[in-house]
Amino acid sequence: MLKRYLPLVLILALAACQGAAPDKQSEMDREQLRALLKQNPKLVLEVLAQEKVALYELVAEGERIKQQQRWLQSIEQGLRNPLKPTLEPGRPWQGRQQAPLIVVEYSDFLCPSCAVGAENVARLLEKHPDKFRLLLKHSPASDLGQRIAIYFEAIGRQSPGKAWQFYHRVFQDQRRVQKQGLSAVQQIAAGLGLDKARLAKDLADPALNQRVQQDLDEGAGFNLDGTPSYIVAGVVVRGAAPVSAFEEILAGWQKLNKAGGR
């Protein structure tokens, strides 16, 4: 453990020694300090005990930097070897057709993190309307979640715009939906001014149930083991990521295209 944080210990020990004896420390180089700590290991513990906050902050910052480096590396790898979800043109899409980056969202209407993710993606589309467009795919963990997904797809056959209204209203009223079940979903759908007969017919179409199952199978094939998950320009994003995460993919995509990498 101490070996892992020896560079940090050296810095903290140096700071401690500077406070105690600046004249002697001015003559002590790094190797001398290393030798001193090796000969007096208890000094290491004394320094760490005195600088607990500094130690925690430096370790936490180091871990944050490592995570960011891994994330940027995954963006580069994903852009060069993109995953390729099936993009069905007949499904409800959101955003401008000419937007170059497609966000494929694998979501569950009953998942609290998915509700947060939906808000983040809505902000992304509002902020970058000419860069991103959204396709929803489904990853329900329950029968009710699957039924809500079928409602979304059935409504989308009448009006993609009303399907997205349904999407946001279900997430906004998620607690009531979880408590009241399908009756709450039906109330939300009833408020959209839909053709009720057509909706009932589409809800009974087994093709929509098959579509949801295909979404589940596709997500499993991409090893998307949680919701929400996203594939953006071929890059996997896990969890309710902030807008900045999608913007970092955009920056990587622009850099790659500028360099002629795609």
C-alpha positions in Angstrom: 0.0 0.0 0.0 2.8 2.4 1.0 4.7 1.5 -2.1 1.7 2.4 -4.3 1.6 5.9 -2.8 5.3 6.5 -2.4 5.5 9.4 -4.8 2.7 11.1 -2.9 4.4 10.3 0.4 7.5 11.9 -0.9 5.7 15.1 -1.7 3.9 15.2 1.7 7.1 14.4 3.5 8.9 17.1 1.7 6.2 19.6 2.6 6.4 18.5 6.3 10.2 18.7 6.3 10.1 22.2 4.7 7.9 23.4 7.6 10.2 21.8 10.2 13.7 22.5 8.9 13.9 24.5 5.6 17.7 24.9 5.8 18.3 21.2 5.9 15.7 20.4 3.3 17.3 22.7 0.8 20.3 20.3 0.7 18.2 17.1 0.5 17.4 15.8 -2.9 14.8 13.2 -3.8 17.0 10.2 -3.4 18.1 11.3 0.0 14.5 11.7 1.1 13.6 8.3 -0.3 16.5 6.8 1.7 15.4 8.6 4.8 11.8 7.3 4.5 13.1 3.8 3.9 15.2 3.9 7.0 12.4 5.4 9.0 9.2 3.9 7.8 7.3 5.3 10.8 7.9 8.7 9.4 5.7 7.8 6.5 2.8 7.0 8.8 3.3 10.2 10.7 3.2 12.3 7.6 0.1 10.5 6.3 -1.6 11.0 9.7 -0.9 14.7 9.5 -2.0 15.1 5.9 -5.1 12.9 5.7 -7.2 15.4 3.8 -4.4 16.1 1.3 -3.8 12.4 0.8 -7.5 11.8 0.1 -7.9 14.7 -2.3 -4.8 13.7 -4.3 -5.8 10.1 -4.5 -9.4 11.0 -5.5 -8.1 13.5 -8.1 -5.7 10.8 -9.5 -8.6 8.3 -9.8 -10.8 10.9 -11.5 -8.0 11.6 -14.1 -7.5 7.9 -14.7 -11.3 7.5 -15.3 -11.4 10.4 -17.7 -8.4 9.0 -19.6 -10.1 5.6 -19.9 -13.3 7.2 -21.0 -11.5 9.2 -23.8 -9.7 6.1 -24.9 -13.0 4.2 -25.1 -14.4 7.1 -27.3 -11.5 6.8 -29.7 -11.7 3.0 -29.8 -15.5 3.1 -30.3 -15.3 5.7 -33.1 -12.7 3.6 -34.9 -14.5 0.3 -34.4 -18.2 1.4 -34.0 -21.0 -0.8 -32.8 -23.8 -0.7 -35.4 -27.3 -1.0 -34.1 -30.2 -1.6 -36.5 -31.7 1.8 -37.5 -35.3 1.3 -38.5 -36.6 4.3 -40.4 -40.2 3.5 -39.6 -39.8 4.0 -35.8 -40.3 7.3 -33.9 -37.2 9.4 -34.3 -36.5 12.7 -32.5 -34.3 15.4 -34.0 -33.3 16.6 -37.4 -32.8 14.0 -40.1 -29.6 15.6 -41.3 -28.0 15.5 -37.8 -24.8 13.3 -38.2 -24.7 11.7 -34.8 -27.3 9.1 -33.8 -28.0 8.5 -30.2 -29.5 5.0 -29.8 -31.0 4.8 -26.3 -31.7 1.5 -24.6 -34.2 2.3 -21.8 -36.8 1.2 -19.4 -39.8 3.5 -18.7 -39.8 2.3 -15.1 -36.1 2.9 -14.4 -35.4 6.0 -12.3 -32.0 6.5 -13.9 -33.6 6.3 -17.3 -35.8 9.3 -16.3 -32.7 11.3 -15.5 -31.0 10.1 -18.7 -34.1 11.3 -20.7 -33.8 14.8 -19.3 -30.1 14.9 -20.1 -30.6 13.7 -23.7 -33.4 16.3 -24.1 -31.0 19.0 -23.1 -28.4 17.6 -25.5 -30.8 17.7 -28.4 -31.9 21.2 -27.5 -28.3 22.4 -27.2 -27.0 20.7 -30.4 -30.0 20.3 -32.7 -27.8 20.1 -35.8 -25.5 17.4 -34.4 -27.6 14.7 -32.6 -30.8 12.8 -33.3 -32.4 10.2 -31.1 -33.8 6.7 -31.6 -35.4 4.9 -28.6 -35.0 1.2 -28.2 -36.4 -0.8 -25.3 -34.8 -2.8 -22.5 -37.8 -3.4 -20.1 -37.2 -5.4 -16.9 -40.9 -6.2 -16.2 -44.1 -7.0 -18.0 -45.4 -3.5 -17.3 -42.3 -1.9 -18.7 -42.7 -4.0 -21.8 -46.3 -2.9 -22.1 -45.3 0.7 -21.9 -42.7 0.2 -24.6 -45.4 -1.2 -26.9 -47.6 1.8 -26.1 -44.7 4.1 -27.2 -44.3 2.2 -30.5 -48.1 2.0 -31.2 -48.5 5.8 -30.6 -45.5 6.3 -32.9 -47.4 4.7 -35.7 -49.9 7.5 -35.5 -47.6 10.4 -34.6 -43.9 10.3 -33.8 -44.3 13.7 -32.0 -47.1 12.3 -29.8 -44.9 9.2 -29.0 -42.2 11.5 -27.7 -44.8 13.5 -25.7 -45.9 10.1 -24.2 -42.2 9.3 -23.5 -41.6 12.4 -21.5 -44.9 12.3 -19.6 -44.3 8.7 -18.5 -40.9 9.6 -17.2 -42.2 12.8 -15.5 -45.0 10.8 -13.9 -43.0 7.7 -13.2 -43.9 7.3 -9.6 -47.6 7.3 -10.3 -47.1 4.9 -13.2 -45.1 2.5 -10.9 -47.9 2.7 -8.3 -51.0 2.6 -10.5 -49.7 0.5 -13.4 -51.3 0.3 -16.7 -54.3 2.5 -15.8 -51.9 5.5 -15.4 -50.3 4.7 -18.7 -53.7 4.6 -20.4 -54.6 8.0 -18.8 -51.4 9.5 -20.2 -52.2 8.1 -23.7 -55.8 9.3 -23.5 -54.6 12.9 -23.0 -52.7 12.9 -26.3 -55.7 13.1 -28.6 -55.1 9.8 -30.4 -57.3 7.8 -32.6 -58.5 5.3 -30.0 -59.6 2.6 -32.4 -56.3 2.7 -34.3 -54.3 2.7 -31.0 -56.2 -0.4 -29.8 -55.5 -2.2 -33.1 -51.8 -1.3 -33.0 -51.4 -2.3 -29.4 -52.7 -5.8 -30.3 -50.2 -6.1 -33.2 -47.7 -8.9 -32.3 -45.1 -7.2 -34.4 -44.6 -4.5 -31.8 -44.0 -7.1 -29.1 -41.5 -8.7 -31.4 -39.8 -5.3 -31.9 -39.3 -4.9 -28.2 -37.8 -8.4 -28.0 -35.5 -7.6 -30.8 -34.3 -4.5 -28.9 -33.7 -6.6 -25.9 -31.7 -9.1 -27.9 -29.7 -6.4 -29.6 -28.8 -4.8 -26.3 -27.7 -8.1 -24.9 -25.6 -8.7 -28.0 -23.8 -5.4 -27.3 -23.3 -6.4 -23.6 -25.5 -3.6 -22.4 -26.2 -4.9 -19.0 -27.9 -1.9 -17.4 -30.3 0.9 -18.2 -30.1 3.5 -19.5 -27.4 2.6 -22.0 -26.6 4.5 -25.2 -24.7 3.9 -28.4 -23.6 7.2 -29.9 -21.7 7.1 -33.2 -20.8 3.6 -32.3 -19.5 4.5 -28.8 -21.1 2.9 -25.7 -22.3 5.2 -23.0 -23.5 3.5 -19.8 -25.8 5.1 -17.3 -27.5 8.5 -17.1 -24.5 10.4 -18.5 -24.3 14.2 -18.5 -24.5 16.3 -21.6 -20.7 16.7 -21.5 -20.2 13.0 -22.1 -22.0 13.2 -25.4 -20.2 16.4 -26.3 -16.9 14.6 -25.7 -18.0 12.0 -28.2 -18.9 14.8 -30.6 -15.4 16.3 -30.2 -13.8 13.0 -30.8 -15.9 12.4 -33.9 -15.1 15.8 -35.3 -11.4 15.3 -34.6 -11.4 11.9 -36.4 -13.3 13.2 -39.4 -11.0 16.2 -39.7 -8.0 13.9 -39.7 -9.7 11.8 -42.4 -10.0 8.8 -40.1 -13.5 7.9 -41.3 
